[in-house]
Amino acid sequence: MAALLRVLFLFSLLLPLSSSSIDNSKKTFIVQVNRDASKPSIFPTHRHWYESSLASISPNKPTPSQPDASGSDGPIIHTYETLFHGFSAKLSPFEVQNLQTLPHIAAVIPEQVRHPHTTRSPEFLGLTTSDSAGLLKESDFGSDLVIGVIDTGIWPERQSFNDRDLGPIPSKWKGRCLESKHFPATSCNRKLIGARFFCSGYEATNGKMNETTENRSPRDSDGHGTHTASIAAGRYVFPASTLGYARGKAAGMAPKARLAAYKVCWNAGCYDSDILAAFDAAVSDGVDVVSLSVGGVVVPYYLDAIAIGAFRAVAAGVFVSASAGNGGPGGLTVTNVAPWVTTVGAGTMDRDFPADVKLGNGRDILGTSVYGGPALVPGRMHPLIYAGTEGGDGYSSSLCLEGSLNPNLVKGKIVVCDRGINSRAAKGEVVKKAGGLGMILANGVFDGEGLVADCHVLPATAVGAAGGDEIRKYIAEAAKSKSPPTATILFKGTRLGVRPAPVVASFSARGPNPESPEIVKPDVIAPGLNILAAWPDKIGPSGIPTDKRTTEFNILSGTSMACPHVSGLAALLKAAHPGWSPAAIKSALMTTAYTLDNRGETMLDESSGNTSTVLDFGAGHVHPQKAMDPGLIYDLNTYDYVDFLCNANYTTKNIQVITGKIADCSGAKRAGHTGNLNYPLLSVVFQQYGKQKMSTHFIRTVTNVGDANSIYKVIIKPPRGISVTVEPEKLAFRRVGQKLSFLVRVQAMALRLSSGSSSMKSGSIVWTDGKHVVTSPLVVTMQQPLQ
């Protein structure tokens, strides 16, 4: 065999197996084959060639099995033909050991199991149909662009996916609508032009799925994928609301963009082998944008299936948007951190759903809820208890875990439950089953003051950590007096014009970037709190199996909701600027983002009420109209990313795993260091090591996409105590498309820091021609190494 095999092994992080037929000794691997390889003529298909490769290292020749609905047969789980050549399969430790002795093995990589990161937003973002000019008009609402949503599937009958007045399916489209049980071919139309599902990797680990609880088809049995797809590209639907809340017109970011749904997430999670198959199919099908609202832990890029799939997609000209994760407000929680991915955090809008707690002592505690059932009796106060002091072991009852509440103590009362462990809505169900009248869900210290509105199954509201402390204190004091504690919940519906907004959502994952500190993540934030979007039938708005309510729209929160906002905006920008690369689109979104709220002050951090930072919001909150005409862009190609990886000390073997090509690091030294990647944001980490004075430089190249014969002048806003110079101070462009470079020098004096601590300061480099304002944040981090 003339060509070499390079093998990428992705171990499954196994959940308890659901079938005794699954071999516990085998785990799932992805085998990557050199793109230049040519299969021997004796094998008619790649699959047969791959099977022969397995047979050559197996003690027993694999026995083919019948194909399943997603295309797997025999020992092969998936074959990959577009982004990279190869296959996935289950291998035993013995087979792994044999493979590792072969000269063509490149790497052995543990697989991750991912999970979803769980409408006023167009108006909040300045996208209105009444504008005579603007991004929507310029892009024809994204009508010729295709957004591929890799998620939990889709509910095609929703009005958000109707194809009225849409033109023919773009001729470039090569995808298909996979007809299957509960998903006839007529499910697709000129709006939903493609639908596939990938479950072989999931079933290889967990056994045959339970089709009474899951749909072996692109149909969504969770709701997450339907919601994210309609945020990205939902049609205009009026009227729209959830249980009477958020009444108005529902619309996605790119209402005329076409959608392709790739279902990869199942009850046990989203498996890397299936995600890679979806990436492979999406690029082959002809999508322009991939929207991915799932994630896992951060690992080096050559061990990260999403980073690998995204790199190949970006190299093919496809924009990839991914959610930052919901691990906030702590630092180092951001996921999907590869520089070629646009990583999106979550912010609030100027709309909320107040549901305040009135205590028996006359105090009012602010809360939020989208409860739509029968309210508590107006004007009546009700007995109030804290679940953590009423029987049980204290801990489980305080969290209102299943079976932890004593019905004799809870019946007819409003119950205070602490946030954590089980879902917020599930706590309400526990209270309801125990006979409780209502629930107050109190944040813990880590959650701070960040509130998420939920469709509860009983009268319930969520309050912040300070409010929870005050309520518990009142209960304790009242219990000692002759006046037992009482309360009621006042549901106030939908409120608009909230100030301040936007605010960085408490749950939104934060930097620094655990893998590449020189690349600040998230890149931007977008609306992600209490977002109204389409929802399937047969799934209650609370997501609890016993919730039999139905609604066409639901209100959800998460960076999962923020990501498709940016995916839709990317489609609009691509439609308005067909020649722009994925990096150019990201640059336009980042350099035009804003950091001031509707009071004119720096955005706040919802969890603490303090001023937020670049590590919370990246370049800032997206501003679609300005992104359409950014003036200058920071562009990148695959060679730039290779230089970045070389300078990050990735081996040529590691880089080949990511890029699929043999890496040439000989030119990387000319790029200088990892901070010289032509990113729209500049970041440096100084390790003090006893040095008193430290310095570095950045080289950046900008491309003129604004006006010909324009002159940009620099405005330097240095981080406090940091010296920053820029050369030259003027950039004179003669034509559109011209590229010019500049040098940024940064000098810093050592700080007094304790061992292992750090200090982050930020400023910005701004270029303006009087019409355009092109802003690049500058972040300087001082670190004192461990002694």
Disulfide bonds with the S-S distance in Angstrom:
Cys177-Cys188 2.12
Cys265-Cys270 2.06
Cys400-Cys417 1.99
Cys646-Cys665 1.92
